[in-house]
């Protein structure tokens, strides 16, 4: 009985080696040059993925800069004209309230 088991294992090994030999050799994929002699397709794809990551960081920084500038502008207006009921309190963060703040429109420069 044990003799038949070892024969099956040996037959499987023969079958595998014949199958591997029957496969044609794989041909390498030709490299496409984006810039001939300088930049191939694989390098181009790597550069594009890096650039996408930089775009995400740029968007985050632009959003942060916008928020900081809006808060600085509100503080500046409060210092110039005094507290106004139309302006939100600059000491309260808009991120904690969850609402988008908009700047009020001034109807006239003179006050009575």
C-alpha positions in Angstrom: 0.0 0.0 0.0 2.7 2.4 0.9 4.3 1.6 -2.4 1.3 2.9 -4.3 1.4 6.2 -2.4 5.0 6.9 -3.2 4.2 6.1 -6.9 1.4 8.7 -7.0 3.7 11.4 -5.5 6.4 10.5 -8.1 3.8 10.6 -11.0 2.7 14.1 -9.9 6.2 15.3 -10.0 6.7 14.0 -13.5 3.4 15.6 -14.6 4.5 19.0 -13.2 7.9 19.0 -14.9 6.3 18.1 -18.2 3.8 20.9 -17.9 6.5 23.4 -17.1 8.6 22.3 -20.0 5.6 22.6 -22.4 5.1 26.3 -21.7 6.6 28.6 -24.3 9.1 31.1 -22.9 7.6 34.4 -21.9 8.7 37.4 -23.9 9.5 40.6 -21.9 7.1 43.4 -22.3 8.7 46.1 -24.5 9.4 49.4 -22.7 7.6 52.4 -24.2 9.7 55.5 -24.0 7.7 58.7 -23.1 10.9 60.8 -23.8 13.2 58.6 -26.0 16.3 57.6 -24.1 15.3 59.6 -21.0 11.9 58.6 -19.6 10.1 55.3 -19.9 6.5 54.5 -19.1 7.2 52.9 -15.7 9.1 56.1 -14.6 6.3 58.3 -16.0 3.7 56.4 -14.0 5.9 56.7 -10.8 6.2 60.5 -11.4 2.4 60.8 -11.9 1.6 59.0 -8.6 4.0 61.3 -6.8 2.4 64.4 -8.4 -1.1 63.2 -7.3 0.2 62.9 -3.7 1.6 66.5 -3.9 -1.8 67.7 -5.2 -3.6 66.3 -2.2 -1.1 68.0 0.1 -1.5 71.2 -1.8 -5.3 71.1 -1.5 -5.0 70.6 2.3 -2.6 73.5 2.7 -4.8 75.7 0.5 -7.9 74.9 2.7 -5.9 75.6 5.9 -4.5 78.9 4.5 -8.1 80.0 3.5 -9.4 79.3 7.0 -6.5 81.1 8.7 -6.9 84.1 6.4 -10.6 84.3 7.1 -10.1 84.3 10.8 -7.3 86.9 10.6 -9.6 89.1 8.5 -12.4 88.8 11.0 -10.0 89.8 13.8 -8.7 92.7 11.7 -12.3 93.9 11.1 -13.1 93.7 14.7 -10.1 95.7 15.7 -10.8 98.4 13.0 -14.6 98.9 13.5 -15.2 97.4 16.9 -17.5 94.5 17.7 -20.3 94.1 15.3 -23.4 91.9 15.8 -23.1 90.8 12.2 -19.6 89.4 12.7 -19.1 86.1 14.5 -16.9 86.1 17.6 -13.4 85.4 16.3 -12.5 83.5 19.5 -15.1 80.8 18.6 -13.7 78.3 16.0 -15.9 77.6 13.0 -14.7 74.0 13.0 -16.2 73.3 16.4 -19.7 74.7 15.4 -19.8 72.5 12.2 -21.3 75.4 10.2 -19.7 77.2 7.4 -19.3 80.9 8.2 -19.7 83.6 5.6 -18.5 87.1 5.8 -21.2 89.8 6.2 -21.6 92.3 3.4 -21.3 96.0 4.4 -24.0 98.2 3.1 -22.4 101.5 3.8 -19.1 102.7 5.2 -20.6 105.4 7.4 -22.3 104.6 10.7 -24.6 106.8 12.7 
